[in-house]
Every structure is written in C-alpha cells, then in structure tokens.
C-alpha cells in the first residue's frame, strides 16, 4: 500500500468517527436507567418518578382501556427558566410509543404538554397516558429527554 493511500484511508476513518459522534449527539445519548423514587440528573434538570397508578377515569375523561398516571418531580438546576414540553416525556411498551393524554388537564398539576420552570424551582407534574394495559401487566418505561440525553424510568 502506498503512503498516500494510507493517509487517505486514515482521513476517511476519522471522518466516519466524527460523523458517528455528531449523529449520536443529535439523537441523544443515554442518561441512565432509574426506578421509582430514584432521581436522574442530567444537564441542568433533575427528574424523579414518585408514584404510578392505573385507572379508567381521570376527571371527566374515561376509557375502556387504561390510563397510566405518573407523578414526576422536576427540578430546574440552571440559572435560567426552562420549558418542559410533551416531547420531553414519552411512554414506551416495547417498541410501542404513547403520547401524553389531554386528560391530564383534569388533575391538579396535570401536565398537558407545556410548562415553564423557573431557575432553582421544583415542580410536581402529573403525566397521563392512555394505554391498552395496566403498568403492572406490561413493562412500561417513561423516557425523559433533556439536554440531548434520554433517561429511562422503569415503571414495573
């Protein structure tokens, strides 16, 4: 192999590594896996899942399937205001993904997709998801994304 070919291959290899690192950063990297009442801190935010329950009725909303109600404590550790949106919280059962239900509007601290959190403040939020089964029947996981990292909270 000629010297020019080796240098060319090295440049291609380094470029591939740089591209892969950039892609991982865009998608978000893992921030850890947590169980109930364990706090995950990443970036300038701390999250704790404090309670999970199943019901068929949330306020004036009802379902023939199930609502999983998740109580989350969120702390803004930054020097500025942060905004939590529905894209920060996704519920998974295997490869199935569940979005926040608007039924959370009926609950005290119900999170319906948008909340500003001031610097140094801790807020309680209640997340509601409509699912086919109870959280005790299937292995549901709440994935919380912040600061380009995703933490997984096991609900089983």
C-alpha positions in Angstrom: 0.0 0.0 0.0 1.3 3.4 -0.9 1.8 6.2 1.7 -0.9 8.4 0.1 -3.4 5.6 0.2 -2.8 5.0 4.0 -3.3 8.7 4.7 -6.5 8.8 2.6 -7.9 5.8 4.5 -7.0 7.4 7.8 -8.9 10.6 6.8 -11.9 8.5 5.8 -11.8 6.6 9.1 -11.5 9.8 11.2 -14.4 11.4 9.2 -16.6 8.4 9.9 -15.9 8.6 13.6 -16.7 12.4 13.7 -19.9 11.8 11.8 -21.0 9.0 14.1 -20.3 11.2 17.2 -22.3 14.0 15.7 -25.2 11.7 14.9 -25.2 10.3 18.5 -25.2 13.8 19.8 -28.3 14.7 17.7 -30.2 11.6 18.6 -29.3 12.0 22.3 -27.3 9.6 24.5 -28.4 7.6 27.5 -28.5 9.4 30.8 -29.1 6.2 32.8 -31.9 4.0 33.9 -33.8 4.6 37.1 -36.5 3.0 39.2 -39.3 4.6 41.3 -38.1 7.3 43.7 -34.6 7.4 42.1 -33.5 10.8 40.8 -32.0 11.2 37.4 -30.0 14.4 37.0 -28.7 15.3 33.6 -27.9 18.7 32.1 -29.5 21.2 34.4 -32.6 19.2 35.3 -33.4 16.5 37.8 -36.4 14.1 37.5 -37.9 11.7 40.0 -40.9 9.4 39.3 -42.6 9.3 42.7 -45.8 7.4 42.0 -47.5 5.4 39.3 -51.2 4.3 39.2 -53.7 2.8 36.8 -57.3 4.0 36.4 -60.1 4.1 33.8 -61.3 7.6 34.9 -59.3 10.8 35.0 -61.5 13.8 35.9 -64.3 13.9 33.3 -62.4 11.6 30.9 -62.9 7.8 30.9 -61.6 4.9 28.8 -62.5 1.3 28.3 -58.7 0.6 28.3 -56.4 2.2 30.9 -54.9 5.4 31.9 -51.4 5.3 33.4 -50.9 8.2 35.8 -47.3 9.1 36.5 -46.3 11.6 39.2 -43.0 13.3 38.4 -41.0 15.8 40.4 -38.8 18.1 38.2 -36.1 20.5 39.5 -34.5 23.2 37.3 -30.9 23.4 38.5 -30.0 26.1 35.9 -29.7 29.9 36.3 -32.5 30.5 33.8 -36.0 29.4 33.1 -36.6 26.0 31.4 -39.6 24.9 29.4 -40.9 21.3 29.6 -42.9 20.1 26.6 -44.6 16.9 25.7 -41.6 16.0 23.5 -39.6 15.6 26.8 -41.8 12.7 28.0 -42.6 9.6 26.1 -44.1 6.3 27.4 -42.9 3.0 25.9 -44.1 -0.5 26.0 -41.5 -2.4 24.0 -41.4 -0.6 20.6 -44.9 1.0 21.1 -44.9 4.7 21.9 -47.6 6.6 23.8 -48.1 10.3 23.8 -49.4 12.4 26.7 -53.2 12.4 27.0 -55.1 15.7 27.3 -57.0 14.1 30.2 -54.3 15.4 32.5 -56.0 18.8 32.3 -58.5 17.5 34.9 -55.8 16.8 37.6 -54.0 19.1 40.0 -50.6 19.6 38.5 -51.7 17.8 35.4 -49.2 18.3 32.6 -50.7 18.7 29.2 -47.6 19.5 27.2 -46.1 22.8 28.2 -44.7 24.1 31.5 -42.2 26.8 32.3 -40.0 26.1 35.3 -38.1 29.0 36.9 -34.5 28.8 38.0 -34.0 26.8 41.2 -37.6 25.7 41.3 -39.0 22.2 41.8 -42.4 21.4 40.4 -44.7 18.4 40.6 -46.2 17.3 37.3 -48.8 14.5 36.7 -48.5 12.8 33.3 -51.4 10.8 31.9 -51.1 8.2 29.1 -53.9 6.1 27.6 -52.7 2.5 27.2 -54.1 -0.9 26.4 -52.9 -2.5 29.7 -52.0 -1.6 33.2 -48.4 -0.7 34.0 -48.2 -3.7 36.3 -49.1 -6.1 33.5 -46.6 -4.9 30.9 -43.1 -3.4 31.2 -43.8 0.3 30.6 -40.9 2.7 30.6 -41.0 6.5 30.8 -38.3 8.1 28.7 -37.4 11.6 29.6 -35.3 13.7 27.2 -33.4 16.8 28.3 -30.1 18.4 27.3 -29.7 15.9 24.4 -29.8 12.9 26.8 -32.5 10.4 27.5 -33.2 8.8 30.9 -35.3 5.7 31.2 -37.6 5.4 34.3 -38.8 1.8 34.8 -42.4 1.7 35.9 -42.5 -2.0 36.7 
